[in-house]
Amino acid sequence: MRVILQRVSHATVTVLDEASGQPDASFTPQSIGAGYVLLIGLAEGDTAGQGEWIARKIAKLRIFDDAGGRMNLSIDDVHGEVLSVSQFTLYGNVRKGNRPSFVRAMEPARAEELWHAFDEALRAQGLTVREGRFGAHMSVDLVNDGPVTIVFDSDELGLA
């Protein structure tokens, strides 16, 4: 499981119609104020337990500035929100050729299930979570605050 966390001052995700590139009227754009945009990629073998561990870590992570300008506050301390976006391309392998291979990415039905389970694990930590739409072409508009970007990789973290 890979999660790219970006600290933002605000963000919006809009689902786009594949044919026209215009906003899909069946999806209400999801917006947050200060908080995190999370780009989530799932690989074959990833588990709900890994997502729960990462969700707990994200909820406690202290990367918002305190009054002294030091990263010392959590998302809860600043009453922040989360915008969660599924992104299988985080498992794109570019070692060979010029077109990425996505063979490590989890099959879509299971990935969607685990993505929703991850979002529920974040909610269980008391976080407000808004979501994009799984498998859709989306436009993510954000203002990266800092910029601050943190990468969580279950393989590198030793999460089995």
N, C-alpha and C positions, 0 to 999 in steps of 0.2 A: 504494500500500500504506500502510495506517495501522496503527500499533501503539501501543496505550496500555500503558505499562509502569507498574505499581504496585509499589513496594517493600513487601513484606509480612513480618510476623513468622511467619505461617502462613496456609495457604489450602487449601480443598477444593472440588472440583467434583463434583457429583452429577448424573446424567442422570435426568430425571423422565419418568414415563409421561404422555403427552399427555392421556389420558382421565381418569386419576385424580389426577394431580399428585403421586403417590407415587414414591419412588425406583424406578427401573427395575432389576429384579433381574439383568438381563443385563449390566449395567455396574458394575464395581467402582469405587466413588468413588476419585478420585485426589487425594492430599494431598501437600503440601510443607511443610517448615518455613520458615525464613528464606529469602527469595529474591524472585523476581519473579512476579507474575501478568501475563501478556501477553494482551491482547485484540487480535485480529488481524482486520482488514478488508481485503479485496482488491477492487480495481476492475478493470474491463476495461482491458487494456493493461499491467497489472502483470507483472513478470517475476521469474524465479528469481534473477537477478542482483541485483535490488533487495533481495530477501530476504536474500541472502548478505551484502550490504553492511550491512544493518541488524543481522543476527545478529552480525557481527564487532564492530560498535559496541556492541551490548548486552553482549557478553562482556567488553569492555574498560572499559565505563562504570564510573566510580568514584563511587558514590553511597551507599556504606555508611560508617558512622562509624568512624574510627580511634580509638585510645586517647585522643586529645585532643578527640574530639567533632566532628572535621572530616570532611566527605564526602571520603574519600580511598582507600577500599578497593573493589575489584571484587567481583562475585559469587563469583568463584573464590577470592579472598582469605578470604571468610567461609564457604566451602564451602556456598554457597546452591544452591537448585534453582529450576527454572522450571515454572510451570503455564501451559500454552498453551491458549487458548480462542478458537475461530473465532467472529467476530461481524460478520456482514454489515451490521448496523445502523449500523456506524461510517460507512457511506456513505449514510446517510439524509439526504435534502435536504428542509429544512423552509421553503424560501423562499416557496412558494405553498401555500395551504390549511392545513388542520390535520392532515392525514395525511401522514407522510413518504413521499417517493418514493425508491425504491431502484434507479433505472435505471442508476446508475453502478456498482453492485455487480457483480462478476464472476459469470458463470453458474456454478451450483453444482459441476458436475463438475470444471471447470478450477480453481475456487477451492479445492476440497478437495485437489486435487493440489498446488497451490502452497503451501497451508497445511502439508501434510506435508513438502514440500521445505524450507520455512522452518524447521520443527522439526528436520529433519535437519541443516540448516546450523548451528543452535544446538548440536546434539550434536557436530558436527564441530569446534566451538570448545571441546569438553570439558565442556559443560554437561549436567547431568541434566535431562531434560525429561519432564514428565508432561502428558497431553493430556485435554481433554474429548472429546466426540464431535461430529463435524461435523454440522451441521444439526439437532441435537437440542435439545429444550427442556432447559436446564440450570439448576441452582442453583449459584451460585458464592458460597462463604462465605469471607471473607478479613478479615484485620486489617491495614489499611494502616498501615505503619510510618513515622511522621514527621508527617503524611503526605508521601510523596514520589511524585509522578506525573510521568512524562515522556511526551511525545507525539512519535512519529516519523511523518512524512508524506513519502512518496517525492516528491510534487510539490513541497513546500516545500524539501526537501533537494536538489532538482535531479537526482534519480536517474532516468535514462532507461532 
